Amino acid sequence: MGPVLQEAASRHPQSAEVHLALAKCLLAQGDNDSALGSLANFVEAFFNVEDSSEEHTPQRLYSTLLGQTLPLGYTPPPYTDGVDHSTVRGEQLHLYLNYSLLLDLQGDSVGSAEVFESAICSLTSTREVQTVWIQYLKHHLSRLQSSQNKMDATKTLRELTNRCLVSMPTSFPRQHGRGHWQDYSFHNKVVDLFMGCLEKGQRSAAYENFLRMMPNNVNLNLRAVEHAFATDDVQLARSLLATVAGEQPRPVGLWQLAVHLHLLDGNINKVSRLYKQATRLLPHHATLWKDYILFEAVYGGKEERVNAIVSRCRQNGVNIEEYLATIFKSSTASSKS
């Protein structure tokens, strides 16, 4: 990968993304000096810099490109041929990331964080701001791993994570038609990053905190319930699964966990109602219909009830005929024996 990136960097001297990938590759190989040199040489490619000049440091050149404060009396060099403001704008996201990494490699962690903050305030694209947030959180996560004071470092990361979650949108306009749609995929990625720094025993409280912030985040609810079951915290699972009673479609996994919990309680009637509600809200999910029919065949015992469920399934255009043939054949064979 290294030679390929070296070749790409030489062919695209002003591609901030390529040079960032090269620097990260060099870091992965343990070559910090070459990574730092690559980030410094890259920014010089935007300017007509005389070899003998020492005042045009990489920090000043990055600050020039990103419109940041420069020392009084400092005059930046002119752009090199073929570079203009539109060129710089097109590279803005990765210029921020390169500059932050350069400062971090120079040992200036505070300056690196300030560049991330500047990027979050300056960039206008939601996707780009999301990218910066992920890198910013990873920056703090690396600090946490090497910190002598884990408690304070975790507190800082938690505060930054919470700030990220509340500041980023989850509602987006539909591309076709009216209204908005909810997308928590970025938020769940952020939660996963934070959970990775916690001990297993600390995660239940963290999940509860995040769900208070994002009560409509059903995929997060699913993860929290799965974690509760994994840690044998049935009471927490029961509390979290109370949201399944709502009238909004839920992930199939959440319905299945709710069914599992009520089967543990021996509440057969509640399980039957859950399956009925789940298949009404998710009428085209074959697995739900299969589980519902098998449950009624095993626990209900009434043929007309099973037939009515099969009829509803067929009316929704869900093809599970092969499955039906298998279970009813097995049932017939069992009854004969």
ABEGO torsion letter per residue (X at the ends): XAAAAAAAAAABAABAAAAAAAAAAAAAAGBAAAAAAAAAAAAAAABBBBAABAABBAAAAAAAAAGBBBBBGBBBBBBBBGBBAAAAAAAAAAAAAAAAAAAAAAGBAAAAAAAAAAAAAABABAAAAAAAAAAAAAAAAAAAAABABAAAAAAAAAAAAAAAAAABBABBBBABEBEBBBBAAAAAAAAAAAAAABBAAAAAAAAAAAAAABAABAAAAAAAAAAAAAAGBAAAAAAAAAAAABABBBBAAAAAAAAAAAAAAGBAAAAAAAAAAAAAABAABAAAAAAAAAAAAAAAGBAAAAAAAAAAAAAAGBBAAAAAAAAAAAAAAAAAX
